[in-house]
Each structure stands twice: as structure tokens, then as C-alpha cells.
Amino acid sequence: MDPKNNINQTTLHPYSRSVSIIGVGCTPFMYTLDNPETAGLTEGELFGYAALKAMEDAGVTPKDVEYYFHGQASPFNGSNYITPNLQVSEWFGMRGKGSIHHSEACCTGYLALEQAVNAVASGKYNVVLSGCVEMGDAIADIDKPAHFRKKFDDALFQESLKWIYDRAYTRAMMCGPNLHQDDGAAWYKQTYGLTDEEMDDTLLSMACNSRRSAAKNPLALARKTYEEMAREAGYENTLEFMKENFPKMTGNLRAPGLELKCDGAAAFIVCPTEMASQFTSKKPIEVLGIGNATREANQPHVELYGTLEATRQVYELTGVKPEEIDLLMTNDFFITSQLIAAECSGYLPKGEGWKYFIEGRTSYDGDKPINTNGGRCSFGHAHAASGVADIYEAVLQMRGEAGEHQINKLPKTTFIRGFGGAQNLAAIILRTKE
Amino acid sequence: MGVKLERIVKTYYDNLEQGKITARKCKDCGAIEWPPLLACNTCGSTEMEWIEIEAKGKMLQFVMSSPITRRPEMEDIKPYVLAVVQIDEGPAVNAMVRGITRKNKKLIESKLPYPVHATIVPRDGYSTVIFDIDEVEE
């Protein structure tokens, strides 16, 4: 790695006061149109449900919440809105209170935490709601009321993906938007000398591990394990089943390693750590720090260098060591990101991480759990909402409330790696406040 | 002196139409921004000057195109790969590279970083820069 690639670095300063997450809420991630009971759900209902669940969990009411942040990756396309915070503002008892919308594509949900923590740490507000919603599968039928939706088909989705990329040069050079699916795997193979087959086995094993976690998670979209599918199809070897039934879609990825685009919402409540006990008896989850980096898609190895810089910032600020991390959550819309995030954060050893996936150690019941909700390829990817869903999962795990997919060792420290929008990077460290 | 409002993107594409690949060089630290930008990302200076570059360089990594990365609008330049290219003037970018096929892929891979050179290709109403590999040595 050429260190010149991170020439512009930022030193973070400590928050003016400690801020903690005290409540979380999340909808199931779903294809709303595919189920008669969910077809017609709207942005207001989804965001409102997640927001009110977060308030209920935190022990606060809409009257206690002073401000809210709203995130959505593509509100004009998905909802035909350009001020989407206003369009849901009547739905959860906060009429008239201040709010702002932000949009950073698939990193939106992670930066939802950045926004909310800064607002409380500054002293301006004490109790803040932050949430995201995305209708990633059921987009607006724009001339009709909001419950009229239509499928966001792949052709339209591919067309909308262009909007992430720079129009001055990147789109015209035709590479950055198409390389990113494979960049991490290609870089890793070349750097550490893996064969194509070893990388294939690594990525398929990741998908199996994540699906085993999703199978135990009632909010997850896809819950049938690949082991079960293989058995039903008469295969003894699950990876052999996957290789024969899922052709490569990119240079390295097969369908089990690609996101499941869907609908969903999630939200959380933050407040000053010292005030948490006024609202809830649950242990607050303190936000120790958030590192940030932004790199445009024409630049080489955007995910790699951006993650390294964001990670460097948050470790430097907090003094936390990689060996203290008990749980890793990361955007994995291309599942390779689990490997890149795990090694850049030091959660898995450099050049060796791929073996942990093949050995099954990263599922909810392994010793190095990653994306225990199932990740984007099994839990589902409701773009902006997914980052908040990762925060929701981290909080449940840290409280010991994750039910059947609770990890073996109660995590005290969680590292969350945000990524998205070609590309924004975030590195978040959460710690249970004793 | 100081920052000047100018049409950098238009100038770059106009120059491509004249067969020239241009960049912006920092007068303070000498770093080159390609494609050209307003300020220097190395030292932050706004004292930038236009230069013409040859854009020969090295391909550092590549992946073959695939079902979900192929685009109808890119048919006319295939076969191509998606690559990381560092030009001799300094900048590294993600760029299209022609000349690699299933047949010579392993050979080229074994010789990375592989020499490449820039080629200006016409698109729909403008031109852009891709790269071709230098002659394959067996």
C-alpha cells in the first residue's frame, strides 16, 4: 500500500460531552410488495414505526425528543420527495419540531449516528432521534397516493446507480463505477497471493456464515441456509452446490455475495451519557468516536484507503486497540467488504483473515463474529436504513438481547465500518458504559 | 494570484478534441492533478498551471469485465479490462485498458505492473481517455 494515497489526514478532537445510544428500533427488512400484509406500506409508516420503537426502547416519548435526523439514500427516485424529513414528520408525534435530511447513499445510516452524536455532544440538544428509511424494492408510483408502489427493477436500479458517480470525469472514463465490485477481491488476491479458487471459497463461505446468522434473526429477509438448500438439492458439499448453481456475476462474486435490495427502516435515540439513567435502566452504549474519510470512485482502492484512514482516526482518538474489538459490523453490499473491513480494522490479521471465513468463525456462533444480523446479502439492504440496522444489531448484541443469534461472548466493544456512495467511509467504536 | 474561476472540465475535454491530454501542475509543490482539478490535493495550493502530458504508465491491477459490469455503451471498445493505472507523471486512476483477452490474461498478470499508454477515444459528443497495453512480449 502506498501511504501517499492517504496524504490528507484529519486528527479528531474529543467530544465536548459523552454521548450514548439509549434506544433502538428496526422494521423487518422485506420485499413489501411481495406480501399482501405489507404491500402498500409507506415511508411514514416505516420510519414512524422504527422511530417510535426506538423511543419506546429508550423510555422517552415524542415530547422528550428535541430534534431528529432523517436519512434516505435516494428520496427523489424511491419516494418522489426532495425534502423527505418533512414528508414523514407528522407520523411519530413530533409535529413542528426541527429536523434535517441527509443522504450519503449506502453510508447514510452510519452518518446518521455522526449527525446525532455531534448534535448532542455540542450541547445544543439533549435527546435526539436519528433514523433512516429506504424503499429499495417498492418505489413510488408518483401520481398516486403513497401506498401505490411499483417494483424497483434491476434495469432502473442500474440506471440510478450512475447518480452516485462524478460527471466531470469518472462516468466518462467508464471504469470506477464498474471496478468497485471486484476491486477488493482483486487487490487481496494480488497482495496476498490467493488463487481464484481460494477467493471463491472465501466469498462463498462468508455468504454461508452470514446466512446462518440471518436464519436465527426474525427481522432478516433471507433465512434459509445454504447448507439446507444444498441438502435439499442432493449435495453433500455446500460450496460445490453454490458453485454449480450460482454462476459468477463479476470477476469474483456470485449471487450469494451480492446485496438483496429491499425495503426497511431503523432508528435510534441518543442522549448525554450522564442523563441516560433518567430515561432507562438499560446500560447506555457510548459512542467513543467516529472516523471519516471520503474518496471518489475514479481513485484506486477507494474502500481500502478510505477505511484505513477512518480507522486510523478513530483508534487515535479513542486509544482502543484492535484486540479489544468483540464484534464487527460492516456494510457488505459486495460481501468482500467483510474481509477488507476486518483486516483494515485489525479485527482479523492481515493476509490471514480469509481463512477465518472458510473455517466458519465469523458467524454468530463463531469466535470472530461479523455482521451477526446476516449482512446486506442475507438480512437485506434497504440502502440508507442498513447502516442504522447495523447499529440496532450492535446495541442488541451488547445488551445481550439478540435472542437466538446472540453471540457467545457478550460484546463490550463493537467496531462498525460504514461504506457507501462511491465512497464515504466511517469507522465507529461503541462501548457499553458500565 | 489566488484561486481563479475557470472552466477546467470544458478545457480538458476541448483539449482532448485537439488530440491533447492535459493536466494541472502545482506551481508550489510540483504535484500533478489528472484529470485536472481546481486545487492541489498534495499541498493545498491554488497556484496551478495547465500542462500537456503523455500519460504513458503502468497497469497495477486489472479485472476482466463480467456480466454485471458490461454496458451496452462500452461495446465499441471491447475487449477491455477494468484496471488501476499509474501514469509516469504521477497520478493513479481507475481506467479502462484494452488488449487483454482470456488468452493472454495469465501472461499479463505474471508481468504486472504492465506498461500501458493512453489513447483518446470518441464517445457520444465528446472524447475520453482509455489505455492500451504496450506490445505483449512472450
Chai-1 contact restraints between the chains, C-beta under 6 A:
chainA,res_idxA,chainB,res_idxB,connection_type,confidence,min_distance_angstrom,max_distance_angstrom,comment,restraint_id
A,A168,B,V9,contact,1.0,0.0,6.0,A-B,restraint_1
A,Y169,B,P35,contact,1.0,0.0,6.0,A-B,restraint_2
A,A172,B,T128,contact,1.0,0.0,6.0,A-B,restraint_3
A,M173,B,A95,contact,1.0,0.0,6.0,A-B,restraint_4
A,M173,B,T128,contact,1.0,0.0,6.0,A-B,restraint_5
A,M174,B,M74,contact,1.0,0.0,6.0,A-B,restraint_6
A,M174,B,M96,contact,1.0,0.0,6.0,A-B,restraint_7
A,C175,B,L82,contact,1.0,0.0,6.0,A-B,restraint_8
A,C175,B,N94,contact,1.0,0.0,6.0,A-B,restraint_9
A,C175,B,A95,contact,1.0,0.0,6.0,A-B,restraint_10
A,C175,B,M96,contact,1.0,0.0,6.0,A-B,restraint_11
A,G176,B,N94,contact,1.0,0.0,6.0,A-B,restraint_12
A,N178,B,T69,contact,1.0,0.0,6.0,A-B,restraint_13
A,N178,B,L82,contact,1.0,0.0,6.0,A-B,restraint_14
A,L179,B,L82,contact,1.0,0.0,6.0,A-B,restraint_15
A,L179,B,N94,contact,1.0,0.0,6.0,A-B,restraint_16
A,D182,B,V63,contact,1.0,0.0,6.0,A-B,restraint_17
A,A186,B,Q61,contact,1.0,0.0,6.0,A-B,restraint_18
A,A186,B,V63,contact,1.0,0.0,6.0,A-B,restraint_19
A,Q190,B,Q61,contact,1.0,0.0,6.0,A-B,restraint_20
A,M249,B,P67,contact,1.0,0.0,6.0,A-B,restraint_21
A,M249,B,I68,contact,1.0,0.0,6.0,A-B,restraint_22
A,T250,B,S66,contact,1.0,0.0,6.0,A-B,restraint_23
A,T250,B,I68,contact,1.0,0.0,6.0,A-B,restraint_24
A,G251,B,V63,contact,1.0,0.0,6.0,A-B,restraint_25
A,G251,B,M64,contact,1.0,0.0,6.0,A-B,restraint_26
A,G251,B,S66,contact,1.0,0.0,6.0,A-B,restraint_27
A,N298,B,V93,contact,1.0,0.0,6.0,A-B,restraint_28
A,N298,B,N94,contact,1.0,0.0,6.0,A-B,restraint_29
A,P300,B,V84,contact,1.0,0.0,6.0,A-B,restraint_30
A,P300,B,A92,contact,1.0,0.0,6.0,A-B,restraint_31
A,P300,B,N94,contact,1.0,0.0,6.0,A-B,restraint_32
